[in-house]
Amino acid sequence: MTVYGYVRVSTEQQADNSSMSTQRRQIRGTAEANDLDRDDITWLEDPGVSGAKEFFKRPAIAPKVFVNGDVVIVAGLDRFSRDPRDCLNTIHFFKERHVRLIINGHGEVTDESNIYGKLMIEIMVAFAGFERAKIRERNLAGQAACKRDGRYAGGPVPWGQRVDENNYLHDAITKEMVPDCNWYNATPRTFIIHRMAGERKYGESLRNVQKWILLKYPKLPYISHTTLQKLTDEYERKPVSGMAKKVRKKPLRLRDRRVNLPAGHVAERALRSREQRREEALRT
């Protein structure tokens, strides 16, 4: 028989405070109240895992095989699950395999004689699901309010931007990073995205554009080819209008770019062949 103590928090920030240690203390007390050794507990910890995630798909639980006689102790129902169906399915799974599940405040919920605990579980699971839905609703409302105010709504910070102390986004790309920026009514970040979109428009692959832009502007923050695709696709769908700029009638010639590419690079050969085809077309 193995006694497991399961602790979980939803975010990595919560894992750094006292939440997990508080859960361990509650689990030790619950083990002692059920005549189990409080010092012989195998800990299963899931920091930064949502309570809506299926119990047996969580990182700490997935590799474990529970056998007859095992005991699982949880500090609270909300630490166990916030999904009503998954919660009841997991309890049923433990019952079939004769694994005891003890939830602090509700007792052994896998015990058929614990009708009070069973009733409370069914009621509390419904409330847990309702609470999760309310949390999601508040998060979405907060994100929508941030977007309306022009503030950062969370998630990965867009490439080439930064977040200030008031949660507003600002461009992190300066003119020193892009010395050839010839737009006086737009930001250097928009200029760079315009250049990348233009290279893609003339048939360059994502990886070739990525290597070229990083070699030509070494002070720029790193950009992956997937981020480059997302930025240029958005720019093509919704181009920035009304920006005064010097328009280049022809695309950059090979000699303007070849110096920034390693010798013999596949991108250089592709550019050369394209330039040759363009010159032949002009002659005809």
N, C-alpha and C positions, 0 to 999 in steps of 0.2 A: 504493500500500500504506500502510495506517495501522496503527501499533502502539498498542494500547489496554492500559492498566493498570487492572485492576478491583480496587477495595478495598471492603470491606464490614464493618460491625460491626452487632451485633444491637440495641443500645440507643443512645440519644442520649448517655447518660453515658459509654459507651465511646468515642464520637466525640471527647470532650473530652480524653481522655488520649492516651498515645503509641501506641495500637494502630494507628491509620491511618498514622501516619508510619513505623512499623516495617514495615507492609505495603508502603509505597512504596519503602522502602530495599531490601526483598527483591526487589521487582519489577524495580528498576533493575539489581540484581545478576544476576537471571535473564536479563534482556534482554542484558546484556553477555556472559554465558556462552553465549548463542545467536547471537552476532555481530550483534546489533541495537543501534541507537543508544540508549543509556540516557537521553540528553537530549532525545530526540524522541518522547516518549510522551504520548498523549492519555489523560487520567485520567478514569475513570468511577467515581464515588464514591456509595455507598449507605449513609449513616449511619442507624442505627435501622431496618434492614430485616432480617427474619428469614431465615435460611438455608433455611427450609422453603418460602419463597415461590418460585414458578416463576421461573426465571432471566430469561426474556424478558418477564415482567410486572413486573419491578422498575423503579423510577422512572428510574434512570440508564441502563438497558438498553432499555426499551420504545421510546424515540424513535429509537434508532440502527438503521441499516441496514448490516449487515456484507456486504462484497463479496469477491469472489475475491482472494486474496492478503493479506487483513487478518490481523493477529496479535492475539490476546487473551492477556494474561499475568495470572495470578492468583497471589497469595502462598501459597495453600495450598488443599487440597481442601475443608476446612471453610469457607473463605471463598467458595468457588465454589458449593457446594450441600450441603445436608444431607438431601436427598430422593433416594433411590437411583434411582427411575424418571426424575425430572426431570433428574438428572445425566447419565444414559446417553442420554436423548433429546436433550439439548442437545449432547452430544459428537457424536452421529449427525448432528444438524442442521449443525454446523460442518463435518463431513466432507463432506457432500453439496455444500456451497457453497465448499469448498476454503478454509476459514478455519482458520488454525492456532490451536490452543488449547494454551498452555504453562502447566502447573501446577508451581510450585516444588516440587522434590523428586520429581516424577514425569516430568518431561520433556514432550515434545510428545505429548499423549495422542491427538491426531488422526492421528498417523503410524502406518500399519498395520504398519510394521516394528518398532515399539516394543512388542514383545509383553510385555516385563517391565512397562512402564508400564501397558499395558492390563490385565494381571493385577492389579497393585497397585491400580489405579483401582476395579476391580470388587470387590476385597476391602475397600478403604477406604471405598467408598460404603456397603457393608453396615454397616460399623462406625459410619459417620457417622449413618445412619438409626437404628441401635440407641442411639447416644449421645443423639440428639434425643429418642427415646422415654423414655430414662431421665431426661433433664432435665425433661421434661414431668411425669413421674411424681413427681419430687422436688418440683416446684413445687406440684402438686396436694396432695401430702402436707403441705407447709408451710402452704398455705392452710387446709387442714382443721384442722391443729393450732392455727392462729391463731383460727379460729372457735370451736373448743372452749374455748380459754382466754379468749374474749371480746375478742380483740385484732383490730386492723385487718389484714385479709388482702390488702390491695392493691387497685388500681383506683381509680376516682374516689371521693373522700371524699364521703359522703352529705351532702345539703344540710342546713345548720344544725349541722354537727358539725365537730370538729377532731381531729387526731391528736397525742397528747403524745409526749414523748421515749421512752417505753416502749412505744409502738405501740398504745396504748389509745385508743378513741374517747370523746370527751366532747362534750356539747352546747355549741355556741358561741352559742346564743340565750339571752340573759339576761332577767330580768324587767323591766329597764329598757327593753329593746326592745319588750316586750309589756306595757304598763302595766295593761291591763285583764284580765290573766290572773288568774282567780278560782279556780284549782285549787291546793290546798295539798299534794296528794300526787302530783303529776305535774310534768313539766318544761314550761317555756314552749314548747319545740319541739313537744311532743305536743299542747299546747293549740292551737297554730297549725294543725297538721295536722288536728285535730278540727274547727276552724272551717272550713277549706277543704273538708273532706269533707262537712260539713253544708251548705255553699252548693251544692256539686254535687248533693247529695241533693235539694235543693229546686229543681233544674232549671237552675241557672246554668251557662253554658258555661265551658270551661277558661280562655279568654282573659279573660272578664269577672271570674272569680274571681282570676286572676293580677293584673289591674290593680287590683282592689279591695284585695287583701291588701297590695300594695306601696304603695298610696296611704294606707291606714289605718295601716300600720306602716312608716314610711319608714326606720327604723333596721335593718330586717331585711336580710340578704343577698339579692341578686337571685335570683329563682326563675323558671325558664322554665315555659311551660305544659306541656311534656312531663314535666319533673320533677314538677310539681304533680300530673299525672295518675298518675304512678307511685306517689308517696307516698300519695295519697288512695285509690288502688285497693288498695294493701297494707293501709292502715288499715281499709278496709271488709271485707277478707278476714279480717284478724286484729286486731280492735279491742282496745285496751288495756283490760283489765277491772280492777275493784277500785279505781278512782280516785274519790275523793270530790270532787264538784264541784257547783256550783250549776246546776241544770238549768233552762234557759229553756223554758217550756211552749210558747211560740210562736216562730217564726223572727223574726229581726230585722226590724223594720218599716222601711219605705222611708226615713222621716226619720232613722233611725239610720245609714243608709248613704249617703244621697243627698249629704250634705255632703262626702263624701270622693271624689265622682266629678265629673269635669268637666261643666259645664253642657251639656245637649243630647247627652250621651254615649248611645250606643245601649244600654249596660248600664242606665242610669238609666231609659230608656223601658221597657225590658223589666221592670225591677223595679216600676215604677209600674203597668203593665198587670197584672202578677201580683198586686199588692196589691189592685187594684180587683176582680179576679176573686175573691179571697179574701173581701173584704168583702161582695160580692154573695152569695157562698155562705153566709156567716154570717147575713145578713139573711133568707135563705130558710129 
